[in-house]
Amino acid sequence: MFNFIFKSLPYLRCVASTSPTQKLHVLKHYPSSSSSSSSSSISTTSNQHTFTVDYLVKSCGLRPKEALLASKYINIKTPDKPDSVLAFFSHHGLTETQISLLIRREPRLLNYDPEKTFLPKIEFFHSKGFPTECITKILSATPDVLRRSLENKIIPSYNFLKEFLKSQEKTNAVIKRQSRLLFYDPRICVASNIESLREIGVPESNIVALFTSHPSDFMSNADRFKETVEEVKKMGFNPARMMFCVAITAVKAMSKSNWEKKVEVYKKWGLSADEVLVAFGKYPRCMMASEEKIMRIMDFFVNKMGLESSIVTRTPVLVGLSLEGRIIPRCLVYQLLLSKGLIKKDFGLIQMMVSPESYFLKKFVKKYEEEAPELLKLYQDKLNPSK
């Protein structure tokens, strides 16, 4: 794995204690310089490139192809500076895997002075209540944050988010979910997209809820975002309702071709394009499920349970439920109760599907434990097949 020369030593001491001779041992395998100055220059350049690739593989854990690609952006002449960068990251809690990922994504970081450039950012995150584990995840996922100006980019972006969300806790949660916000400058794109929702009457609480759960939706081009908003309005969604925001997420998550493919899946079960749109209007997430899941859900209710395909139009939330984790186990309960004559065929199956777990157990399992004592075990075994 990594060949960190500092691995078992304290950060400051390890950087100073490694001799130049040890650090440059790989160079002994390189060709010696020729008497010609031009030949010597070419040889030196070639050796430096080989050293860079070798260093990225041995010390940073990159694969040879990754190291070769990364070497286009960095030229390591001696290991002193990159060693100090790796030591810094290790000292501040990043794992070998995280460091490798970070360098793979942004190899130019190996050229920086970590104490001068990286430390202020890490201290800033700590001052805002981010634990070390969270900071290391942010850095490895978005290493470009380390190259951004703290004063001109990161702090203004953080303050903008906090002012909008009115909470440090919510701000931190959003950054954990989408750390690119810190160098994407939300004061430009995010602010304009927030304003687009305000202008059409979306309540502030709904905007905050949408932004908290799907911050990437607000990072798109302002014109494209407005197009999505207008498209959702044309579908008949009310901007004052939370479902309007859910529909925005659903529409943004799909290309036109993906939308049409999913409509075609529903059509295979006898639904029209208008009926699909009705279902989407009730529960936009019915179009966020994969084509495979839509097919499996429809197959189960139509072919296994003998229901009409229009059940999805009436209750599209069914498509959002887990087939193995909820639908099948609860339908087994329904079928057992039906076979024992404890319920009638027109009993509320949909209510059984959508009700909370505690309510379902109380109303449909424990209620019949005398007449059907095996019911609870049947249900639990289906929920946990490995036990």
Legacy VTK file of the C-alpha trace (Angstrom):
# vtk DataFile Version 3.0
C-alpha trace
ASCII
DATASET POLYDATA
POINTS 387 float
0.000 0.000 0.000
1.499 3.380 0.939
5.207 3.858 1.467
4.788 6.743 3.919
8.190 7.340 5.441
6.525 9.271 8.240
3.860 6.701 9.056
4.839 5.827 12.622
6.433 9.155 13.612
4.975 12.447 14.834
4.285 14.899 12.049
6.936 17.598 12.526
9.725 15.285 13.580
9.205 12.816 10.747
9.471 15.419 7.998
12.726 16.730 9.361
14.292 13.363 10.172
14.196 11.755 6.717
17.490 12.237 4.909
17.666 13.454 1.309
19.683 10.342 0.461
16.886 8.058 1.634
14.230 10.099 -0.115
16.036 10.038 -3.422
17.045 6.383 -3.438
14.848 5.662 -6.430
16.969 7.941 -8.592
19.900 5.532 -8.535
18.133 3.485 -11.193
17.909 6.407 -13.633
20.287 6.800 -16.595
23.263 9.074 -15.991
23.526 12.428 -17.795
25.314 12.551 -21.146
28.020 15.025 -22.024
25.700 16.855 -24.405
23.743 19.696 -22.744
20.626 19.059 -24.827
20.837 15.336 -24.173
21.367 16.057 -20.489
18.290 18.300 -20.426
16.133 15.662 -22.078
17.486 13.007 -19.749
16.855 15.165 -16.682
13.290 15.927 -17.777
12.662 12.260 -18.444
14.114 11.297 -15.072
11.988 13.869 -13.264
8.863 12.604 -14.979
9.752 9.029 -14.072
10.427 10.111 -10.503
7.037 11.886 -10.363
5.164 8.815 -11.577
7.165 6.556 -9.262
6.464 8.811 -6.277
2.746 8.987 -6.983
2.580 5.187 -7.143
4.788 4.321 -4.167
4.011 7.161 -1.772
0.465 8.159 -2.732
-1.068 4.804 -3.623
-2.066 5.693 -7.182
-2.206 3.047 -9.870
0.398 3.443 -12.644
-2.181 4.738 -15.154
-3.554 7.198 -12.580
-0.043 8.351 -11.717
0.789 8.864 -15.385
-2.328 11.009 -15.817
-1.626 12.971 -12.633
1.969 13.609 -13.720
0.623 15.935 -16.422
-0.330 18.390 -13.671
2.661 18.114 -11.358
6.408 17.710 -11.663
8.094 16.418 -8.509
11.828 17.174 -8.476
12.523 16.112 -4.886
10.282 14.375 -2.356
10.704 16.962 0.423
7.642 19.102 -0.280
5.215 16.282 -1.206
6.432 14.293 1.817
5.487 17.217 4.055
2.039 17.392 2.414
1.392 13.679 2.944
2.639 13.920 6.511
0.327 16.873 7.121
-2.728 15.028 5.844
-1.902 11.947 7.888
-1.341 14.055 11.005
-4.765 15.669 10.560
-6.665 12.417 10.436
-6.904 11.434 6.785
-6.569 7.732 6.122
-4.276 6.313 3.447
-7.317 5.658 1.255
-8.552 9.235 1.674
-5.112 10.683 0.931
-4.803 8.562 -2.192
-8.236 9.704 -3.352
-7.407 13.311 -2.588
-4.123 13.250 -4.545
-5.730 11.365 -7.425
-8.331 14.107 -7.757
-6.009 17.045 -7.186
-2.310 16.100 -7.529
-1.279 19.772 -7.551
-1.821 19.851 -3.790
1.576 18.180 -3.434
3.184 21.492 -4.500
1.662 23.553 -1.671
2.932 24.591 1.730
0.423 22.709 3.924
0.892 24.836 7.033
0.314 28.044 5.125
-2.416 26.939 2.701
-4.257 23.942 4.196
-4.119 24.454 7.957
-6.249 27.661 8.023
-9.048 25.821 6.193
-8.967 22.886 8.594
-8.992 25.273 11.556
-11.967 27.080 10.017
-13.951 23.839 9.729
-13.150 22.982 13.344
-14.265 26.447 14.464
-17.653 25.816 12.829
-18.213 22.581 14.706
-17.203 20.032 12.081
-15.658 16.929 13.698
-12.334 15.647 12.337
-13.983 12.628 10.693
-16.331 14.899 8.781
-13.544 17.271 7.735
-11.464 14.427 6.317
-14.445 13.220 4.281
-15.065 16.709 2.912
-11.429 17.167 1.945
-11.053 13.778 0.276
-14.337 14.225 -1.608
-13.682 17.852 -2.587
-9.929 18.496 -2.449
-10.266 21.680 -4.496
-11.565 23.343 -1.328
-7.971 23.319 -0.098
-6.884 25.475 -3.046
-9.621 28.072 -2.658
-9.151 31.347 -0.827
-10.404 31.133 2.733
-11.165 34.833 3.004
-12.562 35.422 -0.482
-14.359 32.137 -1.189
-14.929 29.728 1.671
-15.928 32.128 4.451
-18.290 34.251 2.258
-19.899 31.088 0.884
-20.367 29.639 4.362
-21.822 32.901 5.684
-24.264 33.113 2.762
-25.538 29.586 3.461
-25.856 30.244 7.180
-27.763 33.481 6.588
-30.185 31.676 4.276
-30.657 28.576 6.440
-30.699 30.508 9.745
-28.830 27.705 11.468
-25.219 26.559 11.781
-26.439 22.990 12.233
-28.385 23.068 8.944
-25.505 24.803 7.194
-23.041 22.138 8.297
-25.457 19.390 7.264
-25.781 20.887 3.769
-22.009 21.223 3.391
-21.542 17.615 4.483
-23.998 16.612 1.774
-22.588 18.926 -0.921
-19.181 20.389 -0.049
-18.782 21.826 -3.565
-20.951 24.706 -2.341
-17.878 26.141 -0.646
-16.070 26.845 -3.879
-19.026 26.990 -6.266
-19.909 30.464 -4.936
-23.567 30.059 -3.916
-23.917 33.847 -3.876
-24.250 33.665 -7.664
-26.040 30.543 -8.909
-27.735 29.391 -5.697
-28.975 32.863 -4.819
-30.607 33.376 -8.228
-32.310 29.975 -8.100
-33.620 30.629 -4.610
-35.002 33.935 -5.860
-36.738 32.181 -8.794
-38.720 30.093 -6.301
-39.549 33.071 -4.128
-40.864 35.014 -7.112
-43.508 32.404 -7.923
-44.705 32.079 -4.333
-42.870 29.037 -2.968
-42.874 29.397 0.847
-39.474 30.060 2.406
-39.793 26.972 4.615
-40.300 24.801 1.528
-37.308 26.348 -0.236
-35.153 25.656 2.815
-36.445 22.081 3.006
-35.685 21.485 -0.682
-32.249 23.058 -0.413
-31.387 21.061 2.711
-32.332 17.743 1.135
-31.167 18.415 -2.454
-28.608 21.258 -2.488
-27.242 20.150 -5.868
-30.596 21.092 -7.450
-29.730 24.736 -6.777
-26.269 24.525 -8.319
-27.490 24.311 -11.897
-27.530 27.103 -14.465
-30.093 29.782 -13.589
-31.829 29.597 -16.978
-32.052 25.800 -16.812
-33.418 26.005 -13.278
-36.113 28.450 -14.395
-37.040 26.126 -17.246
-37.534 23.291 -14.755
-39.665 25.493 -12.509
-41.840 26.537 -15.447
-42.170 22.939 -16.579
-43.373 21.886 -13.127
-45.862 24.762 -13.070
-47.282 23.650 -16.431
-47.834 20.185 -14.984
-50.303 21.752 -12.582
-48.313 21.692 -9.359
-49.128 24.401 -6.833
-46.016 26.428 -5.848
-47.457 26.876 -2.367
-47.356 23.115 -1.729
-44.302 21.051 -0.829
-45.109 18.660 -3.669
-44.044 21.426 -6.066
-40.487 21.192 -4.683
-40.541 17.395 -4.844
-41.555 17.639 -8.499
-38.620 19.955 -9.215
-36.221 17.337 -7.856
-37.896 14.597 -9.897
-37.827 16.566 -13.153
-34.213 17.673 -12.658
-33.152 14.101 -11.966
-34.267 12.903 -15.401
-33.486 13.668 -18.977
-36.367 13.772 -21.427
-35.363 10.378 -22.796
-35.349 8.817 -19.313
-38.785 10.264 -18.638
-40.120 8.770 -21.855
-38.572 5.376 -21.101
-40.342 5.243 -17.742
-43.623 6.312 -19.297
-43.210 3.419 -21.748
-42.759 0.986 -18.841
-46.051 2.129 -17.317
-47.707 1.889 -20.729
-46.736 -1.784 -20.919
-49.108 -2.313 -18.006
-51.997 -0.523 -19.673
-51.560 2.988 -18.308
-51.821 5.963 -20.654
-49.394 8.897 -20.706
-52.130 11.041 -19.101
-52.581 8.519 -16.284
-48.832 8.529 -15.677
-48.958 12.308 -15.433
-51.830 12.042 -12.930
-49.766 9.637 -10.846
-46.776 11.969 -11.045
-48.952 14.846 -9.888
-49.939 12.899 -6.778
-46.497 11.504 -6.034
-43.572 12.770 -8.178
-41.219 10.125 -6.817
-43.086 7.486 -8.817
-41.007 8.696 -11.764
-37.746 8.673 -9.813
-37.786 4.888 -9.417
-35.697 2.892 -11.873
-37.349 1.233 -14.852
-36.529 -2.146 -13.315
-38.209 -1.282 -10.031
-41.313 0.087 -11.747
-41.580 -3.156 -13.730
-41.164 -5.329 -10.622
-43.724 -3.343 -8.605
-46.288 -3.483 -11.390
-45.654 -7.185 -11.974
-46.160 -7.970 -8.303
-49.427 -6.096 -7.860
-50.934 -7.109 -11.212
-49.702 -10.694 -11.630
-49.086 -11.800 -8.028
-51.852 -9.916 -6.226
-54.372 -9.784 -9.079
-54.954 -6.044 -8.887
-55.678 -3.582 -11.682
-52.721 -1.579 -12.984
-54.702 1.583 -12.255
-53.782 1.037 -8.599
-50.632 3.051 -9.374
-52.677 5.950 -10.702
-54.762 5.941 -7.537
-51.878 5.322 -5.130
-48.549 6.073 -6.831
-46.773 6.108 -3.455
-46.649 2.299 -3.815
-43.859 2.684 -6.372
-41.742 4.413 -3.754
-42.019 1.552 -1.252
-39.493 -1.248 -0.897
-40.741 -4.432 -2.548
-38.768 -6.819 -0.326
-38.733 -4.633 2.785
-42.403 -3.726 2.933
-44.731 -4.733 0.092
-44.112 -8.505 -0.017
-44.031 -9.069 3.783
-47.227 -7.087 4.317
-48.990 -8.762 1.414
-48.190 -12.130 3.016
-49.959 -10.932 6.145
-52.888 -9.802 4.015
-53.116 -13.174 2.242
-52.938 -15.162 5.487
-55.657 -13.067 7.114
-57.752 -13.469 3.974
-57.280 -17.253 3.880
-58.423 -17.561 7.504
-61.486 -15.445 6.845
-60.333 -12.784 9.281
-60.668 -10.053 6.662
-62.658 -9.672 3.440
-61.205 -9.322 -0.048
-62.194 -5.689 -0.269
-60.233 -4.992 2.923
-57.947 -1.932 2.772
-54.783 -3.423 1.282
-53.450 0.006 0.399
-53.770 1.126 4.008
-51.741 -1.902 5.022
-49.021 -0.909 2.567
-48.661 2.761 3.475
-49.248 2.740 7.230
-46.303 3.241 9.630
-44.691 0.100 11.027
-46.024 0.532 14.577
-49.572 1.089 13.314
-49.335 -1.878 10.941
-48.191 -4.251 13.702
-50.896 -3.060 16.081
-53.767 -2.990 13.578
-52.976 -5.967 11.344
-50.728 -8.345 13.270
-51.148 -8.154 17.050
-54.880 -7.671 16.690
-55.156 -11.209 15.271
-52.495 -12.971 17.375
-55.075 -15.297 18.988
-56.709 -16.318 15.706
-53.388 -16.444 13.801
-50.479 -16.862 16.265
-48.090 -17.667 13.409
-48.695 -14.268 11.806
-45.950 -12.335 13.614
-43.286 -14.976 12.940
-44.275 -15.166 9.268
-43.960 -11.416 8.963
-40.654 -11.159 10.832
-39.107 -14.079 8.942
-39.948 -12.407 5.631
-38.490 -9.124 6.842
-35.293 -10.843 8.013
-34.781 -13.870 5.762
-31.175 -14.374 6.957
-32.201 -15.008 10.557
LINES 1 388
387 0 1 2 3 4 5 6 7 8 9 10 11 12 13 14 15 16 17 18 19 20 21 22 23 24 25 26 27 28 29 30 31 32 33 34 35 36 37 38 39 40 41 42 43 44 45 46 47 48 49 50 51 52 53 54 55 56 57 58 59 60 61 62 63 64 65 66 67 68 69 70 71 72 73 74 75 76 77 78 79 80 81 82 83 84 85 86 87 88 89 90 91 92 93 94 95 96 97 98 99 100 101 102 103 104 105 106 107 108 109 110 111 112 113 114 115 116 117 118 119 120 121 122 123 124 125 126 127 128 129 130 131 132 133 134 135 136 137 138 139 140 141 142 143 144 145 146 147 148 149 150 151 152 153 154 155 156 157 158 159 160 161 162 163 164 165 166 167 168 169 170 171 172 173 174 175 176 177 178 179 180 181 182 183 184 185 186 187 188 189 190 191 192 193 194 195 196 197 198 199 200 201 202 203 204 205 206 207 208 209 210 211 212 213 214 215 216 217 218 219 220 221 222 223 224 225 226 227 228 229 230 231 232 233 234 235 236 237 238 239 240 241 242 243 244 245 246 247 248 249 250 251 252 253 254 255 256 257 258 259 260 261 262 263 264 265 266 267 268 269 270 271 272 273 274 275 276 277 278 279 280 281 282 283 284 285 286 287 288 289 290 291 292 293 294 295 296 297 298 299 300 301 302 303 304 305 306 307 308 309 310 311 312 313 314 315 316 317 318 319 320 321 322 323 324 325 326 327 328 329 330 331 332 333 334 335 336 337 338 339 340 341 342 343 344 345 346 347 348 349 350 351 352 353 354 355 356 357 358 359 360 361 362 363 364 365 366 367 368 369 370 371 372 373 374 375 376 377 378 379 380 381 382 383 384 385 386
